[in-house]
Amino acid sequence: MLQIISHEVKDVDVWLSFNDERVKTFSKFADNIVDFVDTEKSNYVSICYNVLDEQEMDKVLGSEEVRNEAEKHGVVFDTLKRFTQK
């Protein structure tokens, strides 16, 4: 199943610089992980990925380690939205 996480970041270039780290984390439960940047609102980004293991996804994304990683990447948490393919 495809999912997308969208949110604002403090600095798009900083967020993009952590692509390899993000792919390593998301690879624990997904494949085909692709970053996107909003062309109209430069600090809004998305990650699209194909979920392979929903239970592992919930575990990984809910961990303190990933929250700390996202903070380092500049994620603005109160703007975070997740979309699932139906």
C-alpha positions, 0 to 999 in steps of 0.5 A, a space after each residue: 500500500 502506498 502512503 505519503 507523509 507531508 509536513 513543513 521543515 525548517 530548512 529544505 536543504 537541511 532536510 534533503 541532506 538527510 535523505 540517506 538516513 531517512 531512506 535507511 529508517 523507512 527501509 525497515 518497513 517500506 520500499 520505493 521511498 521518494 522525497 518531494 518538495 512543494 514547488 509553491 511553498 518551499 518549506 513543505 515536503 512529502 515522502 512517498 513510500 510503499 508499505 511492506 509491513 504495517 506493524 513495523 511501520 507503526 513501531 518505527 515511526 512511533 519510536 523516540 529514536 525516529 522522533 529525534 531523527 525527524 527533529 534533527 532533519 528539521 521536521 515541524 511536527 504540528 504540520 505532519 499529515 499522513 495519507 494512505 492509498 485507498 
